[in-house]
Amino acid sequence: QVQLVESGGGLVQAGGSVRLSCAASGRSFSSCAVGWFRQAPEKERAFVAAVSWSGRNTNYADSVKARFIISRDNAKNTVYLQMNSLKPEDTAVYYCAATPARSTTVFAGSGQYTYWGQGTQVTVSS
C-alpha cells in the first residue's frame, strides 16, 4: 500500500514557476512508476508527466514539454514537478499517482495507476 500527499500548489502569475511535491509513504514506493495528472474545471483528468521508478525515464504531455520537469528522490520517497513559464491554461488541480512497475516503465494513462493523492490546486493568473 502506498499513500500519496501532494503539496506546493498555490496562486502564481503567468510566466512564474512552482514546484509541486508528492510525498509517499509505504515501503514499495521506490519500485513504483509515478505520474502527474491535472484536472481543470469541467474538463477530464489529463496526463502531465511521468517518471520511472529508477528516475531514468520520463514522459511529458506535449503541452508541458520544455516547461515542466519531473524528478524523484527515492531516498526521500518524493517526486517533484517543477513547473516553469506557467500559463493560465495550466490552472488545474494537480494529482500524483503511483503504481508498481519495472525500472524503465512510464505510464501516461490514468487507468494504469493504482494509488492516487488528493490533489493540490495550482492557479495561474494572467
Backbone as XML, in Angstrom:
<?xml version="1.0"?>
<chain id="A" units="angstrom">
  <residue number="1" name="GLN">
    <atom name="N" x="0.838" y="-1.186" z="0.000"/>
    <atom name="CA" x="0.000" y="0.000" z="0.000"/>
    <atom name="C" x="0.880" y="1.246" z="0.000"/>
  </residue>
  <residue number="2" name="VAL">
    <atom name="N" x="0.490" y="2.222" z="-0.793"/>
    <atom name="CA" x="1.220" y="3.486" z="-0.888"/>
    <atom name="C" x="0.240" y="4.631" z="-0.688"/>
  </residue>
  <residue number="3" name="GLN">
    <atom name="N" x="0.581" y="5.560" z="0.181"/>
    <atom name="CA" x="-0.216" y="6.780" z="0.365"/>
    <atom name="C" x="0.569" y="7.953" z="-0.219"/>
  </residue>
  <residue number="4" name="LEU">
    <atom name="N" x="-0.142" y="8.813" z="-0.924"/>
    <atom name="CA" x="0.483" y="9.950" z="-1.602"/>
    <atom name="C" x="-0.121" y="11.255" z="-1.118"/>
  </residue>
  <residue number="5" name="VAL">
    <atom name="N" x="0.734" y="12.246" z="-0.889"/>
    <atom name="CA" x="0.263" y="13.564" z="-0.466"/>
    <atom name="C" x="0.972" y="14.616" z="-1.308"/>
  </residue>
  <residue number="6" name="GLU">
    <atom name="N" x="0.200" y="15.379" z="-2.056"/>
    <atom name="CA" x="0.750" y="16.461" z="-2.869"/>
    <atom name="C" x="0.824" y="17.758" z="-2.058"/>
  </residue>
  <residue number="7" name="SER">
    <atom name="N" x="1.774" y="18.591" z="-2.414"/>
    <atom name="CA" x="1.898" y="19.911" z="-1.804"/>
    <atom name="C" x="2.605" y="20.834" z="-2.788"/>
  </residue>
  <residue number="8" name="GLY">
    <atom name="N" x="2.579" y="22.129" z="-2.481"/>
    <atom name="CA" x="3.298" y="23.103" z="-3.293"/>
    <atom name="C" x="2.428" y="23.932" z="-4.211"/>
  </residue>
  <residue number="9" name="GLY">
    <atom name="N" x="1.150" y="23.618" z="-4.270"/>
    <atom name="CA" x="0.275" y="24.397" z="-5.139"/>
    <atom name="C" x="0.001" y="25.779" z="-4.563"/>
  </residue>
  <residue number="10" name="GLY">
    <atom name="N" x="-0.653" y="26.600" z="-5.367"/>
    <atom name="CA" x="-0.994" y="27.941" z="-4.925"/>
    <atom name="C" x="-1.291" y="28.830" z="-6.105"/>
  </residue>
  <residue number="11" name="LEU">
    <atom name="N" x="-1.263" y="30.131" z="-5.839"/>
    <atom name="CA" x="-1.539" y="31.141" z="-6.859"/>
    <atom name="C" x="-0.223" y="31.705" z="-7.370"/>
  </residue>
  <residue number="12" name="VAL">
    <atom name="N" x="-0.066" y="31.739" z="-8.682"/>
    <atom name="CA" x="1.165" y="32.243" z="-9.282"/>
    <atom name="C" x="0.807" y="33.043" z="-10.530"/>
  </residue>
  <residue number="13" name="GLN">
    <atom name="N" x="1.616" y="34.037" z="-10.838"/>
    <atom name="CA" x="1.377" y="34.832" z="-12.032"/>
    <atom name="C" x="1.877" y="34.100" z="-13.275"/>
  </residue>
  <residue number="14" name="ALA">
    <atom name="N" x="1.273" y="34.415" z="-14.390"/>
    <atom name="CA" x="1.722" y="33.848" z="-15.656"/>
    <atom name="C" x="3.203" y="34.152" z="-15.865"/>
  </residue>
  <residue number="15" name="GLY">
    <atom name="N" x="3.927" y="33.152" z="-16.335"/>
    <atom name="CA" x="5.359" y="33.282" z="-16.517"/>
    <atom name="C" x="6.168" y="32.845" z="-15.315"/>
  </residue>
  <residue number="16" name="GLY">
    <atom name="N" x="5.505" y="32.635" z="-14.211"/>
    <atom name="CA" x="6.173" y="32.233" z="-12.987"/>
    <atom name="C" x="6.417" y="30.738" z="-12.908"/>
  </residue>
  <residue number="17" name="SER">
    <atom name="N" x="6.928" y="30.331" z="-11.741"/>
    <atom name="CA" x="7.283" y="28.920" z="-11.528"/>
    <atom name="C" x="6.726" y="28.423" z="-10.200"/>
  </residue>
  <residue number="18" name="VAL">
    <atom name="N" x="6.470" y="27.147" z="-10.161"/>
    <atom name="CA" x="6.010" y="26.470" z="-8.952"/>
    <atom name="C" x="6.608" y="25.069" z="-8.956"/>
  </residue>
  <residue number="19" name="ARG">
    <atom name="N" x="6.953" y="24.577" z="-7.776"/>
    <atom name="CA" x="7.391" y="23.189" z="-7.676"/>
    <atom name="C" x="6.409" y="22.420" z="-6.802"/>
  </residue>
  <residue number="20" name="LEU">
    <atom name="N" x="5.831" y="21.401" z="-7.386"/>
    <atom name="CA" x="4.951" y="20.515" z="-6.643"/>
    <atom name="C" x="5.746" y="19.332" z="-6.099"/>
  </residue>
  <residue number="21" name="SER">
    <atom name="N" x="5.317" y="18.868" z="-4.941"/>
    <atom name="CA" x="5.929" y="17.685" z="-4.343"/>
    <atom name="C" x="4.862" y="16.625" z="-4.125"/>
  </residue>
  <residue number="22" name="CYS">
    <atom name="N" x="5.269" y="15.394" z="-4.270"/>
    <atom name="CA" x="4.396" y="14.255" z="-3.990"/>
    <atom name="C" x="5.151" y="13.368" z="-3.014"/>
  </residue>
  <residue number="23" name="ALA">
    <atom name="N" x="4.740" y="13.423" z="-1.763"/>
    <atom name="CA" x="5.401" y="12.644" z="-0.719"/>
    <atom name="C" x="4.654" y="11.339" z="-0.520"/>
  </residue>
  <residue number="24" name="ALA">
    <atom name="N" x="5.412" y="10.265" z="-0.460"/>
    <atom name="CA" x="4.798" y="8.945" z="-0.372"/>
    <atom name="C" x="5.189" y="8.234" z="0.910"/>
  </residue>
  <residue number="25" name="SER">
    <atom name="N" x="4.281" y="7.451" z="1.390"/>
    <atom name="CA" x="4.576" y="6.537" z="2.485"/>
    <atom name="C" x="4.295" y="5.126" z="2.000"/>
  </residue>
  <residue number="26" name="GLY">
    <atom name="N" x="5.035" y="4.176" z="2.534"/>
    <atom name="CA" x="4.882" y="2.811" z="2.046"/>
    <atom name="C" x="6.201" y="2.318" z="1.499"/>
  </residue>
  <residue number="27" name="ARG">
    <atom name="N" x="6.567" y="1.109" z="1.861"/>
    <atom name="CA" x="7.886" y="0.608" z="1.521"/>
    <atom name="C" x="8.086" y="0.362" z="0.040"/>
  </residue>
  <residue number="28" name="SER">
    <atom name="N" x="7.014" y="0.218" z="-0.719"/>
    <atom name="CA" x="7.158" y="-0.154" z="-2.113"/>
    <atom name="C" x="7.242" y="1.040" z="-3.056"/>
  </residue>
  <residue number="29" name="PHE">
    <atom name="N" x="7.251" y="2.258" z="-2.520"/>
    <atom name="CA" x="7.208" y="3.429" z="-3.392"/>
    <atom name="C" x="8.400" y="3.494" z="-4.332"/>
  </residue>
  <residue number="30" name="SER">
    <atom name="N" x="9.567" y="3.103" z="-3.861"/>
    <atom name="CA" x="10.763" y="3.212" z="-4.704"/>
    <atom name="C" x="10.700" y="2.294" z="-5.916"/>
  </residue>
  <residue number="31" name="SER">
    <atom name="N" x="9.801" y="1.333" z="-5.934"/>
    <atom name="CA" x="9.638" y="0.467" z="-7.095"/>
    <atom name="C" x="8.369" y="0.806" z="-7.872"/>
  </residue>
  <residue number="32" name="CYS">
    <atom name="N" x="7.859" y="2.001" z="-7.678"/>
    <atom name="CA" x="6.662" y="2.460" z="-8.386"/>
    <atom name="C" x="6.996" y="3.479" z="-9.459"/>
  </residue>
  <residue number="33" name="ALA">
    <atom name="N" x="6.351" y="3.347" z="-10.600"/>
    <atom name="CA" x="6.335" y="4.437" z="-11.562"/>
    <atom name="C" x="5.364" y="5.495" z="-11.029"/>
  </residue>
  <residue number="34" name="VAL">
    <atom name="N" x="5.656" y="6.756" z="-11.299"/>
    <atom name="CA" x="4.840" y="7.852" z="-10.769"/>
    <atom name="C" x="4.467" y="8.803" z="-11.900"/>
  </residue>
  <residue number="35" name="GLY">
    <atom name="N" x="3.254" y="9.279" z="-11.842"/>
    <atom name="CA" x="2.797" y="10.234" z="-12.835"/>
    <atom name="C" x="2.117" y="11.422" z="-12.182"/>
  </residue>
  <residue number="36" name="TRP">
    <atom name="N" x="2.091" y="12.517" z="-12.907"/>
    <atom name="CA" x="1.319" y="13.703" z="-12.520"/>
    <atom name="C" x="0.200" y="13.879" z="-13.544"/>
  </residue>
  <residue number="37" name="PHE">
    <atom name="N" x="-0.976" y="14.169" z="-13.027"/>
    <atom name="CA" x="-2.127" y="14.454" z="-13.861"/>
    <atom name="C" x="-2.748" y="15.758" z="-13.394"/>
  </residue>
  <residue number="38" name="ARG">
    <atom name="N" x="-3.572" y="16.348" z="-14.222"/>
    <atom name="CA" x="-4.260" y="17.558" z="-13.804"/>
    <atom name="C" x="-5.684" y="17.547" z="-14.327"/>
  </residue>
  <residue number="39" name="GLN">
    <atom name="N" x="-6.529" y="18.252" z="-13.576"/>
    <atom name="CA" x="-7.929" y="18.358" z="-13.967"/>
    <atom name="C" x="-8.390" y="19.789" z="-13.781"/>
  </residue>
  <residue number="40" name="ALA">
    <atom name="N" x="-8.746" y="20.415" z="-14.886"/>
    <atom name="CA" x="-9.289" y="21.763" z="-14.861"/>
    <atom name="C" x="-10.807" y="21.666" z="-14.714"/>
  </residue>
  <residue number="41" name="PRO">
    <atom name="N" x="-11.452" y="22.753" z="-14.273"/>
    <atom name="CA" x="-12.911" y="22.728" z="-14.112"/>
    <atom name="C" x="-13.608" y="22.311" z="-15.398"/>
  </residue>
  <residue number="42" name="GLU">
    <atom name="N" x="-14.524" y="21.377" z="-15.257"/>
    <atom name="CA" x="-15.356" y="20.902" z="-16.363"/>
    <atom name="C" x="-14.548" y="20.205" z="-17.456"/>
  </residue>
  <residue number="43" name="LYS">
    <atom name="N" x="-13.363" y="19.757" z="-17.115"/>
    <atom name="CA" x="-12.548" y="19.011" z="-18.079"/>
    <atom name="C" x="-12.154" y="17.677" z="-17.468"/>
  </residue>
  <residue number="44" name="GLU">
    <atom name="N" x="-11.795" y="16.751" z="-18.320"/>
    <atom name="CA" x="-11.367" y="15.453" z="-17.840"/>
    <atom name="C" x="-9.933" y="15.522" z="-17.304"/>
  </residue>
  <residue number="45" name="ARG">
    <atom name="N" x="-9.615" y="14.567" z="-16.451"/>
    <atom name="CA" x="-8.260" y="14.485" z="-15.931"/>
    <atom name="C" x="-7.299" y="14.178" z="-17.073"/>
  </residue>
  <residue number="46" name="ALA">
    <atom name="N" x="-6.188" y="14.898" z="-17.121"/>
    <atom name="CA" x="-5.252" y="14.771" z="-18.238"/>
    <atom name="C" x="-3.842" y="14.468" z="-17.750"/>
  </residue>
  <residue number="47" name="PHE">
    <atom name="N" x="-3.137" y="13.697" z="-18.525"/>
    <atom name="CA" x="-1.750" y="13.359" z="-18.228"/>
    <atom name="C" x="-0.859" y="14.593" z="-18.346"/>
  </residue>
  <residue number="48" name="VAL">
    <atom name="N" x="0.097" y="14.701" z="-17.420"/>
    <atom name="CA" x="1.058" y="15.807" z="-17.458"/>
    <atom name="C" x="2.475" y="15.281" z="-17.664"/>
  </residue>
  <residue number="49" name="ALA">
    <atom name="N" x="2.901" y="14.391" z="-16.767"/>
    <atom name="CA" x="4.272" y="13.886" z="-16.828"/>
    <atom name="C" x="4.363" y="12.593" z="-16.035"/>
  </residue>
  <residue number="50" name="ALA">
    <atom name="N" x="5.383" y="11.798" z="-16.354"/>
    <atom name="CA" x="5.591" y="10.548" z="-15.634"/>
    <atom name="C" x="7.076" y="10.242" z="-15.544"/>
  </residue>
  <residue number="51" name="VAL">
    <atom name="N" x="7.432" y="9.478" z="-14.524"/>
    <atom name="CA" x="8.827" y="9.086" z="-14.321"/>
    <atom name="C" x="8.860" y="7.622" z="-13.887"/>
  </residue>
  <residue number="52" name="SER">
    <atom name="N" x="9.852" y="6.910" z="-14.376"/>
    <atom name="CA" x="10.023" y="5.512" z="-13.982"/>
    <atom name="C" x="10.552" y="5.436" z="-12.556"/>
  </residue>
  <residue number="53" name="TRP">
    <atom name="N" x="10.495" y="4.264" z="-11.949"/>
    <atom name="CA" x="10.941" y="4.191" z="-10.552"/>
    <atom name="C" x="12.427" y="4.427" z="-10.434"/>
  </residue>
  <residue number="54" name="SER">
    <atom name="N" x="13.180" y="4.126" z="-11.480"/>
    <atom name="CA" x="14.619" y="4.394" z="-11.439"/>
    <atom name="C" x="14.925" y="5.873" z="-11.621"/>
  </residue>
  <residue number="55" name="GLY">
    <atom name="N" x="13.963" y="6.620" z="-12.171"/>
    <atom name="CA" x="14.191" y="8.029" z="-12.455"/>
    <atom name="C" x="14.839" y="8.287" z="-13.798"/>
  </residue>
  <residue number="56" name="ARG">
    <atom name="N" x="15.222" y="7.241" z="-14.496"/>
    <atom name="CA" x="15.958" y="7.398" z="-15.748"/>
    <atom name="C" x="15.057" y="7.708" z="-16.930"/>
  </residue>
  <residue number="57" name="ASN">
    <atom name="N" x="13.800" y="7.313" z="-16.849"/>
    <atom name="CA" x="12.884" y="7.512" z="-17.981"/>
    <atom name="C" x="11.766" y="8.457" z="-17.591"/>
  </residue>
  <residue number="58" name="THR">
    <atom name="N" x="11.476" y="9.370" z="-18.486"/>
    <atom name="CA" x="10.395" y="10.329" z="-18.254"/>
    <atom name="C" x="9.549" y="10.458" z="-19.520"/>
  </residue>
  <residue number="59" name="ASN">
    <atom name="N" x="8.364" y="10.997" z="-19.329"/>
    <atom name="CA" x="7.453" y="11.236" z="-20.439"/>
    <atom name="C" x="6.634" y="12.465" z="-20.098"/>
  </residue>
  <residue number="60" name="TYR">
    <atom name="N" x="6.336" y="13.286" z="-21.113"/>
    <atom name="CA" x="5.614" y="14.530" z="-20.884"/>
    <atom name="C" x="4.497" y="14.692" z="-21.907"/>
  </residue>
  <residue number="61" name="ALA">
    <atom name="N" x="3.447" y="15.337" z="-21.467"/>
    <atom name="CA" x="2.428" y="15.761" z="-22.419"/>
    <atom name="C" x="3.021" y="16.862" z="-23.296"/>
  </residue>
  <residue number="62" name="ASP">
    <atom name="N" x="2.582" y="16.921" z="-24.532"/>
    <atom name="CA" x="3.118" y="17.928" z="-25.451"/>
    <atom name="C" x="2.922" y="19.348" z="-24.925"/>
  </residue>
  <residue number="63" name="SER">
    <atom name="N" x="1.841" y="19.556" z="-24.220"/>
    <atom name="CA" x="1.517" y="20.903" z="-23.753"/>
    <atom name="C" x="2.474" y="21.415" z="-22.679"/>
  </residue>
  <residue number="64" name="VAL">
    <atom name="N" x="3.239" y="20.528" z="-22.065"/>
    <atom name="CA" x="4.135" y="20.961" z="-20.982"/>
    <atom name="C" x="5.610" y="20.691" z="-21.285"/>
  </residue>
  <residue number="65" name="LYS">
    <atom name="N" x="5.883" y="20.052" z="-22.402"/>
    <atom name="CA" x="7.279" y="19.770" z="-22.755"/>
    <atom name="C" x="8.083" y="21.066" z="-22.792"/>
  </residue>
  <residue number="66" name="ALA">
    <atom name="N" x="9.298" y="21.003" z="-22.310"/>
    <atom name="CA" x="10.231" y="22.129" z="-22.277"/>
    <atom name="C" x="9.877" y="23.153" z="-21.214"/>
  </residue>
  <residue number="67" name="ARG">
    <atom name="N" x="8.743" y="22.965" z="-20.520"/>
    <atom name="CA" x="8.377" y="23.875" z="-19.431"/>
    <atom name="C" x="8.371" y="23.170" z="-18.072"/>
  </residue>
  <residue number="68" name="PHE">
    <atom name="N" x="7.938" y="21.910" z="-18.043"/>
    <atom name="CA" x="7.838" y="21.168" z="-16.784"/>
    <atom name="C" x="8.937" y="20.113" z="-16.724"/>
  </residue>
  <residue number="69" name="ILE">
    <atom name="N" x="9.389" y="19.843" z="-15.505"/>
    <atom name="CA" x="10.388" y="18.788" z="-15.295"/>
    <atom name="C" x="9.946" y="17.912" z="-14.139"/>
  </residue>
  <residue number="70" name="ILE">
    <atom name="N" x="9.883" y="16.615" z="-14.390"/>
    <atom name="CA" x="9.552" y="15.664" z="-13.334"/>
    <atom name="C" x="10.834" y="14.998" z="-12.865"/>
  </residue>
  <residue number="71" name="SER">
    <atom name="N" x="10.936" y="14.808" z="-11.554"/>
    <atom name="CA" x="12.107" y="14.148" z="-10.988"/>
    <atom name="C" x="11.692" y="13.444" z="-9.705"/>
  </residue>
  <residue number="72" name="ARG">
    <atom name="N" x="12.578" y="12.622" z="-9.200"/>
    <atom name="CA" x="12.253" y="11.915" z="-7.965"/>
    <atom name="C" x="13.498" y="11.716" z="-7.128"/>
  </residue>
  <residue number="73" name="ASP">
    <atom name="N" x="13.260" y="11.607" z="-5.828"/>
    <atom name="CA" x="14.314" y="11.306" z="-4.869"/>
    <atom name="C" x="13.817" y="10.122" z="-4.048"/>
  </residue>
  <residue number="74" name="ASN">
    <atom name="N" x="14.229" y="8.934" z="-4.415"/>
    <atom name="CA" x="13.714" y="7.748" z="-3.740"/>
    <atom name="C" x="14.163" y="7.664" z="-2.281"/>
  </residue>
  <residue number="75" name="ALA">
    <atom name="N" x="15.274" y="8.288" z="-1.968"/>
    <atom name="CA" x="15.721" y="8.295" z="-0.573"/>
    <atom name="C" x="14.747" y="9.083" z="0.298"/>
  </residue>
  <residue number="76" name="LYS">
    <atom name="N" x="14.067" y="10.056" z="-0.304"/>
    <atom name="CA" x="13.098" y="10.878" z="0.418"/>
    <atom name="C" x="11.662" y="10.473" z="0.121"/>
  </residue>
  <residue number="77" name="ASN">
    <atom name="N" x="11.491" y="9.427" z="-0.692"/>
    <atom name="CA" x="10.139" y="8.989" z="-1.068"/>
    <atom name="C" x="9.318" y="10.142" z="-1.639"/>
  </residue>
  <residue number="78" name="THR">
    <atom name="N" x="9.928" y="10.925" z="-2.495"/>
    <atom name="CA" x="9.259" y="12.120" z="-3.020"/>
    <atom name="C" x="9.505" y="12.258" z="-4.522"/>
  </residue>
  <residue number="79" name="VAL">
    <atom name="N" x="8.453" y="12.659" z="-5.205"/>
    <atom name="CA" x="8.526" y="13.007" z="-6.620"/>
    <atom name="C" x="8.170" y="14.474" z="-6.761"/>
  </residue>
  <residue number="80" name="TYR">
    <atom name="N" x="8.871" y="15.157" z="-7.647"/>
    <atom name="CA" x="8.686" y="16.589" z="-7.831"/>
    <atom name="C" x="8.194" y="16.887" z="-9.247"/>
  </residue>
  <residue number="81" name="LEU">
    <atom name="N" x="7.487" y="17.983" z="-9.368"/>
    <atom name="CA" x="7.121" y="18.512" z="-10.670"/>
    <atom name="C" x="7.471" y="19.991" z="-10.667"/>
  </residue>
  <residue number="82" name="GLN">
    <atom name="N" x="8.552" y="20.326" z="-11.337"/>
    <atom name="CA" x="8.961" y="21.714" z="-11.483"/>
    <atom name="C" x="8.226" y="22.301" z="-12.671"/>
  </residue>
  <residue number="83" name="MET">
    <atom name="N" x="7.460" y="23.334" z="-12.413"/>
    <atom name="CA" x="6.608" y="23.930" z="-13.440"/>
    <atom name="C" x="7.101" y="25.337" z="-13.720"/>
  </residue>
  <residue number="84" name="ASN">
    <atom name="N" x="7.588" y="25.570" z="-14.923"/>
    <atom name="CA" x="8.136" y="26.872" z="-15.322"/>
    <atom name="C" x="7.310" y="27.490" z="-16.434"/>
  </residue>
  <residue number="85" name="SER">
    <atom name="N" x="7.499" y="28.775" z="-16.621"/>
    <atom name="CA" x="6.802" y="29.507" z="-17.694"/>
    <atom name="C" x="5.299" y="29.198" z="-17.679"/>
  </residue>
  <residue number="86" name="LEU">
    <atom name="N" x="4.712" y="29.312" z="-16.520"/>
    <atom name="CA" x="3.322" y="28.912" z="-16.352"/>
    <atom name="C" x="2.378" y="29.811" z="-17.142"/>
  </residue>
  <residue number="87" name="LYS">
    <atom name="N" x="1.313" y="29.182" z="-17.612"/>
    <atom name="CA" x="0.292" y="29.870" z="-18.394"/>
    <atom name="C" x="-1.055" y="29.726" z="-17.682"/>
  </residue>
  <residue number="88" name="PRO">
    <atom name="N" x="-1.979" y="30.633" z="-17.943"/>
    <atom name="CA" x="-3.312" y="30.496" z="-17.322"/>
    <atom name="C" x="-3.961" y="29.134" z="-17.605"/>
  </residue>
  <residue number="89" name="GLU">
    <atom name="N" x="-3.695" y="28.571" z="-18.759"/>
    <atom name="CA" x="-4.283" y="27.275" z="-19.086"/>
    <atom name="C" x="-3.678" y="26.114" z="-18.296"/>
  </residue>
  <residue number="90" name="ASP">
    <atom name="N" x="-2.645" y="26.392" z="-17.506"/>
    <atom name="CA" x="-2.100" y="25.372" z="-16.608"/>
    <atom name="C" x="-2.890" y="25.290" z="-15.305"/>
  </residue>
  <residue number="91" name="THR">
    <atom name="N" x="-3.832" y="26.202" z="-15.125"/>
    <atom name="CA" x="-4.652" y="26.198" z="-13.920"/>
    <atom name="C" x="-5.448" y="24.899" z="-13.824"/>
  </residue>
  <residue number="92" name="ALA">
    <atom name="N" x="-5.293" y="24.219" z="-12.693"/>
    <atom name="CA" x="-5.960" y="22.932" z="-12.507"/>
    <atom name="C" x="-5.638" y="22.391" z="-11.116"/>
  </residue>
  <residue number="93" name="VAL">
    <atom name="N" x="-6.328" y="21.332" z="-10.750"/>
    <atom name="CA" x="-5.922" y="20.538" z="-9.596"/>
    <atom name="C" x="-4.941" y="19.494" z="-10.114"/>
  </residue>
  <residue number="94" name="TYR">
    <atom name="N" x="-3.795" y="19.431" z="-9.476"/>
    <atom name="CA" x="-2.753" y="18.502" z="-9.891"/>
    <atom name="C" x="-2.708" y="17.308" z="-8.947"/>
  </residue>
  <residue number="95" name="TYR">
    <atom name="N" x="-2.699" y="16.128" z="-9.539"/>
    <atom name="CA" x="-2.677" y="14.882" z="-8.779"/>
    <atom name="C" x="-1.428" y="14.082" z="-9.107"/>
  </residue>
  <residue number="96" name="CYS">
    <atom name="N" x="-0.857" y="13.456" z="-8.097"/>
    <atom name="CA" x="0.177" y="12.475" z="-8.393"/>
    <atom name="C" x="-0.405" y="11.080" z="-8.212"/>
  </residue>
  <residue number="97" name="ALA">
    <atom name="N" x="0.164" y="10.146" z="-8.937"/>
    <atom name="CA" x="-0.308" y="8.777" z="-8.928"/>
    <atom name="C" x="0.893" y="7.842" z="-9.020"/>
  </residue>
  <residue number="98" name="ALA">
    <atom name="N" x="0.748" y="6.659" z="-8.476"/>
    <atom name="CA" x="1.848" y="5.693" z="-8.465"/>
    <atom name="C" x="1.319" y="4.297" z="-8.718"/>
  </residue>
  <residue number="99" name="THR">
    <atom name="N" x="2.194" y="3.472" z="-9.276"/>
    <atom name="CA" x="1.842" y="2.075" z="-9.489"/>
    <atom name="C" x="3.116" y="1.246" z="-9.575"/>
  </residue>
  <residue number="100" name="PRO">
    <atom name="N" x="3.123" y="0.030" z="-9.054"/>
    <atom name="CA" x="4.306" y="-0.830" z="-9.171"/>
    <atom name="C" x="4.651" y="-1.058" z="-10.640"/>
  </residue>
  <residue number="101" name="ALA">
    <atom name="N" x="5.949" y="-1.029" z="-10.950"/>
    <atom name="CA" x="6.358" y="-1.164" z="-12.347"/>
    <atom name="C" x="7.815" y="-1.600" z="-12.433"/>
  </residue>
  <residue number="102" name="ARG">
    <atom name="N" x="8.217" y="-1.964" z="-13.636"/>
    <atom name="CA" x="9.621" y="-2.250" z="-13.885"/>
    <atom name="C" x="10.419" y="-0.945" z="-13.890"/>
  </residue>
  <residue number="103" name="SER">
    <atom name="N" x="11.717" y="-1.060" z="-13.815"/>
    <atom name="CA" x="12.571" y="0.109" z="-13.586"/>
    <atom name="C" x="12.482" y="1.154" z="-14.680"/>
  </residue>
  <residue number="104" name="THR">
    <atom name="N" x="12.181" y="0.737" z="-15.923"/>
    <atom name="CA" x="12.215" y="1.688" z="-17.027"/>
    <atom name="C" x="10.829" y="2.116" z="-17.502"/>
  </residue>
  <residue number="105" name="THR">
    <atom name="N" x="9.794" y="1.601" z="-16.868"/>
    <atom name="CA" x="8.445" y="1.826" z="-17.374"/>
    <atom name="C" x="7.877" y="3.159" z="-16.925"/>
  </residue>
  <residue number="106" name="VAL">
    <atom name="N" x="7.257" y="3.853" z="-17.867"/>
    <atom name="CA" x="6.472" y="5.038" z="-17.549"/>
    <atom name="C" x="5.086" y="4.848" z="-18.137"/>
  </residue>
  <residue number="107" name="PHE">
    <atom name="N" x="4.091" y="5.395" z="-17.477"/>
    <atom name="CA" x="2.706" y="5.255" z="-17.917"/>
    <atom name="C" x="2.076" y="6.625" z="-18.109"/>
  </residue>
  <residue number="108" name="ALA">
    <atom name="N" x="1.272" y="6.748" z="-19.167"/>
    <atom name="CA" x="0.585" y="8.005" z="-19.427"/>
    <atom name="C" x="-0.923" y="7.907" z="-19.211"/>
  </residue>
  <residue number="109" name="GLY">
    <atom name="N" x="-1.422" y="6.722" z="-18.990"/>
    <atom name="CA" x="-2.862" y="6.559" z="-18.825"/>
    <atom name="C" x="-3.254" y="6.535" z="-17.363"/>
  </residue>
  <residue number="110" name="SER">
    <atom name="N" x="-4.288" y="7.275" z="-17.023"/>
    <atom name="CA" x="-4.702" y="7.331" z="-15.622"/>
    <atom name="C" x="-5.138" y="5.961" z="-15.113"/>
  </residue>
  <residue number="111" name="GLY">
    <atom name="N" x="-5.691" y="5.146" z="-15.993"/>
    <atom name="CA" x="-6.147" y="3.825" z="-15.586"/>
    <atom name="C" x="-5.029" y="2.862" z="-15.252"/>
  </residue>
  <residue number="112" name="GLN">
    <atom name="N" x="-3.796" y="3.254" z="-15.562"/>
    <atom name="CA" x="-2.652" y="2.386" z="-15.291"/>
    <atom name="C" x="-2.085" y="2.583" z="-13.894"/>
  </residue>
  <residue number="113" name="TYR">
    <atom name="N" x="-2.630" y="3.536" z="-13.173"/>
    <atom name="CA" x="-2.118" y="3.844" z="-11.842"/>
    <atom name="C" x="-3.019" y="3.293" z="-10.754"/>
  </residue>
  <residue number="114" name="THR">
    <atom name="N" x="-2.387" y="2.811" z="-9.705"/>
    <atom name="CA" x="-3.111" y="2.179" z="-8.604"/>
    <atom name="C" x="-3.406" y="3.134" z="-7.462"/>
  </residue>
  <residue number="115" name="TYR">
    <atom name="N" x="-2.445" y="3.981" z="-7.142"/>
    <atom name="CA" x="-2.559" y="4.853" z="-5.968"/>
    <atom name="C" x="-2.630" y="6.307" z="-6.417"/>
  </residue>
  <residue number="116" name="TRP">
    <atom name="N" x="-3.451" y="7.076" z="-5.721"/>
    <atom name="CA" x="-3.653" y="8.485" z="-6.062"/>
    <atom name="C" x="-3.604" y="9.356" z="-4.820"/>
  </residue>
  <residue number="117" name="GLY">
    <atom name="N" x="-3.088" y="10.566" z="-4.992"/>
    <atom name="CA" x="-3.151" y="11.554" z="-3.942"/>
    <atom name="C" x="-4.443" y="12.332" z="-4.019"/>
  </residue>
  <residue number="118" name="GLN">
    <atom name="N" x="-4.607" y="13.277" z="-3.107"/>
    <atom name="CA" x="-5.855" y="14.042" z="-3.021"/>
    <atom name="C" x="-5.848" y="15.270" z="-3.902"/>
  </residue>
  <residue number="119" name="GLY">
    <atom name="N" x="-4.684" y="15.641" z="-4.423"/>
    <atom name="CA" x="-4.580" y="16.767" z="-5.344"/>
    <atom name="C" x="-4.190" y="18.065" z="-4.665"/>
  </residue>
  <residue number="120" name="THR">
    <atom name="N" x="-3.604" y="18.953" z="-5.452"/>
    <atom name="CA" x="-3.251" y="20.282" z="-4.983"/>
    <atom name="C" x="-3.582" y="21.289" z="-6.086"/>
  </residue>
  <residue number="121" name="GLN">
    <atom name="N" x="-4.175" y="22.406" z="-5.692"/>
    <atom name="CA" x="-4.647" y="23.391" z="-6.662"/>
    <atom name="C" x="-3.504" y="24.293" z="-7.110"/>
  </residue>
  <residue number="122" name="VAL">
    <atom name="N" x="-3.391" y="24.478" z="-8.400"/>
    <atom name="CA" x="-2.481" y="25.472" z="-8.970"/>
    <atom name="C" x="-3.312" y="26.438" z="-9.795"/>
  </residue>
  <residue number="123" name="THR">
    <atom name="N" x="-3.200" y="27.714" z="-9.470"/>
    <atom name="CA" x="-3.940" y="28.742" z="-10.191"/>
    <atom name="C" x="-2.952" y="29.734" z="-10.774"/>
  </residue>
  <residue number="124" name="VAL">
    <atom name="N" x="-3.011" y="29.924" z="-12.081"/>
    <atom name="CA" x="-2.111" y="30.834" z="-12.768"/>
    <atom name="C" x="-2.921" y="32.032" z="-13.233"/>
  </residue>
  <residue number="125" name="SER">
    <atom name="N" x="-2.558" y="33.197" z="-12.732"/>
    <atom name="CA" x="-3.283" y="34.414" z="-13.098"/>
    <atom name="C" x="-2.611" y="35.092" z="-14.283"/>
  </residue>
  <residue number="126" name="SER">
    <atom name="N" x="-3.422" y="35.723" z="-15.106"/>
    <atom name="CA" x="-2.890" y="36.385" z="-16.304"/>
    <atom name="C" x="-2.513" y="37.822" z="-16.024"/>
  </residue>
</chain>
